[in-house]
Amino acid sequence: MSEKILTQTETVLTTGEQLKFERREAVRPEPPNGKGLGGAGSSRRHNLIGSNTTVAIGSRVRGHKCEVYVNDMRVRLAPHEYCYPDVVVVAGEPKFEGRELDILLNPTVIVEIMSRATLAHDKTEKLDRYLAMESVREIILVKEEEMRVEHYHKQTINQWTYKIYTSSQDIVTIDSINCKISLSEIYSQIKFD
């Protein structure tokens, strides 16, 4: 990604200026184009899935040395490149860039909720960047329009296992944080056509 990114007003800002703007205006640009989303809302399904997943994980890691962040935690993918996963878990001590404590450097588990609009980006460029991060141990991609969870689990630096879950009785085991959650929990209150 270029060191310069665009905001909604098409003004070219340096990465540092962009971060200051985001902090001040609560704008969430994401790669690859860096255009500000301006706090654009998510669908009911997206919000429920995010809340359900956060509650399920959070209730199981309570009392352990883990922190769970939802929606607005900026994660550094690479120098001058950031994104906002739907749910992020850090096992152990979180590390941040700068004093603002708003750019996480060492996520352990990443959860992305994929809609039709974000599917291609989430499963290509963004996934590739997550897979390349040293600290990431597991990536969970949750489809919004159908009951389907894709789970990537790091075995070695260049080897990952990949599992697909499609039944409400399926259990996703998140080994890196010693947590198990069911698809029925993730998709609670969600009705599919």
Secondary structure, DSSP 8 states (H G I E B T S, - for coil): --SEEE-TT--EEEHHHHHHHHHHH-----TTT----TT----HHHHHHHHHHHHHHHHHHTTSSEEEEES--EEEEETTEEE--SEEEEESS--BSSSSS-EES--SEEEEEE-TTTHHHIIIIIHHHHHH-SS--EEEEEESSSS-EEEEEEEETTEEEEEEE-STT-EEEEGGGTEEEEHHHHTTT----
